Amino acid sequence: MTPTNTLEDPRVSASLDRMFRHAEQDEETSRRARAALPQGSAPLGPQEQADVNAEVYMPISAQGGRLLYNLIRAVRPATVVEFGTSFGISTLHLAAAVRDNGTGRVISTELSAAKAAAARRTFAETGLDDVITVLEGDARDTLAALTDPADFVLLDGWKDLCLPVLRLLEPRLAPGTLVVADDVDLEDLAPYLDYVRDSRNGYQSVTFPVEDGMEISCRL
């Protein structure tokens, strides 16, 4: 019997290939978006950043996606919580693992209405929409209504919000829960990293060297 790997489903692999190709233009797309802003404008808030970057993919790496898939397959979480859907590259990796586990669901959050709509279309096209729920809006609001335990957490939204989102979810994190944050090299993630790397805050944390780095923290 051939083992099941939904990442190799033609619908899923084609969608991932398409989005990774588009993401190769992120630097140019982001440059145009910044250039369109009025000179001397005030720093942007989360919603304004989301609107300005509505065409920027900001994906995890292909290796990072496979790492997430493997972690989900091994941990077999009932509820996966993702902060930062974007166009859905990381979400597809999470959902493919959930599908292959035969149990679980993915709850993802996205501040950009345009990205949330595009991601939902992709999830429907790949046949994974039945295991994915996209909560549109500020994750600090949408995840506040979460009542079930968060059995696995991926933090890949705005880096300065990763720590507030983690603190919001902490009452729902059982001992042994894995929390993964992407892009450890980004300065805005520093307060989050300082927090999870301090064992007094209840985590054992390790940096996994994939692309820009992923911080994998175990709730103690």
Secondary structure by P-SEA (a helix, b strand, c coil): cbbbbccccaaaaaaaaaaaaaacaaaaaaaaaaaacccccccccaaaaaaaaccccccccaaaaaaaaaaaaaacccbbbbccccccaaaaaaaaaaaaaccbbbbbbbccaaaaaaaaaaaaaacccccbbbbccccccccccccccccbbbbcccccaaaaaaaaacccccccbbbbbcccccccaaaaaaaaaccccccbbbbbbcccbbbbbbcc
